[in-house]
Amino acid sequence: MTTSEKVRIKGQELLSRLSSLSLLGFGIGVKFPEAERGVVREIIIFLEDRRVLYVNFNLEVESQVIDSVLSMRKELTSALKRVDSDSPAAKAFNSMRAECRRFLTSPRAGFPNIAGDGPRGRGGMDASFFESLGKLRTVFGLQLAGLAALYDLDLSPELETILPPPPDTDEEDDLERRHWRY
């Protein structure tokens, strides 16, 4: 985060604490924008309770996942109205909201030979649904990692499970991985 971004964020926090100004006995009520950090924190708190982002795939129920994604999209839209449109938070919220739309509306890939039992595989689990859910979790993990770093916020252990992995520093393991055949 650059120094100017830090100053801007702190300035927004101070402005958001004011609800009116008065000078020489005359006053005026002004509604200042909410502190961006506060809005980001609220979104993170909301997402901490969204099991769709971190629960094991085998525990997911498609209809409940869809309801949860709709709820996340609604909350992100509300948050977008409360932050500056050019802010890093708005960009992250837009990315996550777009991913919700993609999850809800895009056709899913077909996996006709999964486990030899047709497109739903064993136990009736739809592989394309879980692939799409994995993409959603990836986008949210990337955006949440950026927001947490930029606004100096902590994430719950559950949300940390969808963050990008730390860089691998074991060069020998990395060399070995480059020669694997998939």
Contacts in CASP RR format, 6 or more apart in sequence:
PFRMAT RR
TARGET T0000
AUTHOR 0000-0000-0000
METHOD contacts of the structure
MODEL  1
MTTSEKVRIKGQELLSRLSSLSLLGFGIGVKFPEAERGVVREIIIFLEDR
RVLYVNFNLEVESQVIDSVLSMRKELTSALKRVDSDSPAAKAFNSMRAEC
RRFLTSPRAGFPNIAGDGPRGRGGMDASFFESLGKLRTVFGLQLAGLAAL
YDLDLSPELETILPPPPDTDEEDDLERRHWRY
1 149 0 8 1.000
1 150 0 8 1.000
5 88 0 8 1.000
5 150 0 8 1.000
9 35 0 8 1.000
9 36 0 8 1.000
9 37 0 8 1.000
9 151 0 8 1.000
12 33 0 8 1.000
12 34 0 8 1.000
12 35 0 8 1.000
12 36 0 8 1.000
12 37 0 8 1.000
13 35 0 8 1.000
13 37 0 8 1.000
15 32 0 8 1.000
15 33 0 8 1.000
15 35 0 8 1.000
16 32 0 8 1.000
16 33 0 8 1.000
16 34 0 8 1.000
16 35 0 8 1.000
18 30 0 8 1.000
18 32 0 8 1.000
19 29 0 8 1.000
19 30 0 8 1.000
19 31 0 8 1.000
19 32 0 8 1.000
20 27 0 8 1.000
20 28 0 8 1.000
20 29 0 8 1.000
20 30 0 8 1.000
21 27 0 8 1.000
21 28 0 8 1.000
21 29 0 8 1.000
21 30 0 8 1.000
22 28 0 8 1.000
33 82 0 8 1.000
33 83 0 8 1.000
33 84 0 8 1.000
34 82 0 8 1.000
34 83 0 8 1.000
36 83 0 8 1.000
36 84 0 8 1.000
36 87 0 8 1.000
36 89 0 8 1.000
36 151 0 8 1.000
37 151 0 8 1.000
37 152 0 8 1.000
37 153 0 8 1.000
39 79 0 8 1.000
39 82 0 8 1.000
39 83 0 8 1.000
39 89 0 8 1.000
40 89 0 8 1.000
40 147 0 8 1.000
40 151 0 8 1.000
40 153 0 8 1.000
41 151 0 8 1.000
41 153 0 8 1.000
42 79 0 8 1.000
43 75 0 8 1.000
43 76 0 8 1.000
43 79 0 8 1.000
43 93 0 8 1.000
43 147 0 8 1.000
44 144 0 8 1.000
44 147 0 8 1.000
44 148 0 8 1.000
44 153 0 8 1.000
44 155 0 8 1.000
44 159 0 8 1.000
46 72 0 8 1.000
46 75 0 8 1.000
47 53 0 8 1.000
47 72 0 8 1.000
47 140 0 8 1.000
47 144 0 8 1.000
47 159 0 8 1.000
48 155 0 8 1.000
48 156 0 8 1.000
48 158 0 8 1.000
48 159 0 8 1.000
50 68 0 8 1.000
50 71 0 8 1.000
50 72 0 8 1.000
51 59 0 8 1.000
51 68 0 8 1.000
52 60 0 8 1.000
52 64 0 8 1.000
52 65 0 8 1.000
52 68 0 8 1.000
52 69 0 8 1.000
52 72 0 8 1.000
52 133 0 8 1.000
52 136 0 8 1.000
53 136 0 8 1.000
53 137 0 8 1.000
53 140 0 8 1.000
53 141 0 8 1.000
53 158 0 8 1.000
53 159 0 8 1.000
53 162 0 8 1.000
54 137 0 8 1.000
54 158 0 8 1.000
54 159 0 8 1.000
54 161 0 8 1.000
54 162 0 8 1.000
57 130 0 8 1.000
57 133 0 8 1.000
58 125 0 8 1.000
60 130 0 8 1.000
60 133 0 8 1.000
62 126 0 8 1.000
62 129 0 8 1.000
65 129 0 8 1.000
65 133 0 8 1.000
66 104 0 8 1.000
69 100 0 8 1.000
69 103 0 8 1.000
69 104 0 8 1.000
69 136 0 8 1.000
70 100 0 8 1.000
70 104 0 8 1.000
72 96 0 8 1.000
72 100 0 8 1.000
73 97 0 8 1.000
73 100 0 8 1.000
73 101 0 8 1.000
73 104 0 8 1.000
76 93 0 8 1.000
76 96 0 8 1.000
76 97 0 8 1.000
76 100 0 8 1.000
77 97 0 8 1.000
79 89 0 8 1.000
79 93 0 8 1.000
80 90 0 8 1.000
80 93 0 8 1.000
80 94 0 8 1.000
80 97 0 8 1.000
83 89 0 8 1.000
83 90 0 8 1.000
83 93 0 8 1.000
84 90 0 8 1.000
88 146 0 8 1.000
88 147 0 8 1.000
88 150 0 8 1.000
89 147 0 8 1.000
89 151 0 8 1.000
92 143 0 8 1.000
92 144 0 8 1.000
92 146 0 8 1.000
92 147 0 8 1.000
95 139 0 8 1.000
95 143 0 8 1.000
96 139 0 8 1.000
96 140 0 8 1.000
96 143 0 8 1.000
99 135 0 8 1.000
99 136 0 8 1.000
99 139 0 8 1.000
99 140 0 8 1.000
100 136 0 8 1.000
102 135 0 8 1.000
102 136 0 8 1.000
103 132 0 8 1.000
103 133 0 8 1.000
103 135 0 8 1.000
103 136 0 8 1.000
106 132 0 8 1.000
108 126 0 8 1.000
108 128 0 8 1.000
108 129 0 8 1.000
108 131 0 8 1.000
108 132 0 8 1.000
109 128 0 8 1.000
109 131 0 8 1.000
110 119 0 8 1.000
110 127 0 8 1.000
110 128 0 8 1.000
111 119 0 8 1.000
111 121 0 8 1.000
111 127 0 8 1.000
111 128 0 8 1.000
111 131 0 8 1.000
112 118 0 8 1.000
112 119 0 8 1.000
114 120 0 8 1.000
114 121 0 8 1.000
114 127 0 8 1.000
115 121 0 8 1.000
115 122 0 8 1.000
117 123 0 8 1.000
117 124 0 8 1.000
119 126 0 8 1.000
119 127 0 8 1.000
119 128 0 8 1.000
120 126 0 8 1.000
120 127 0 8 1.000
121 127 0 8 1.000
137 162 0 8 1.000
138 162 0 8 1.000
140 162 0 8 1.000
141 159 0 8 1.000
141 162 0 8 1.000
141 163 0 8 1.000
141 164 0 8 1.000
142 164 0 8 1.000
144 155 0 8 1.000
144 159 0 8 1.000
144 162 0 8 1.000
144 163 0 8 1.000
145 163 0 8 1.000
145 164 0 8 1.000
147 153 0 8 1.000
148 154 0 8 1.000
148 155 0 8 1.000
155 163 0 8 1.000
168 174 0 8 1.000
END
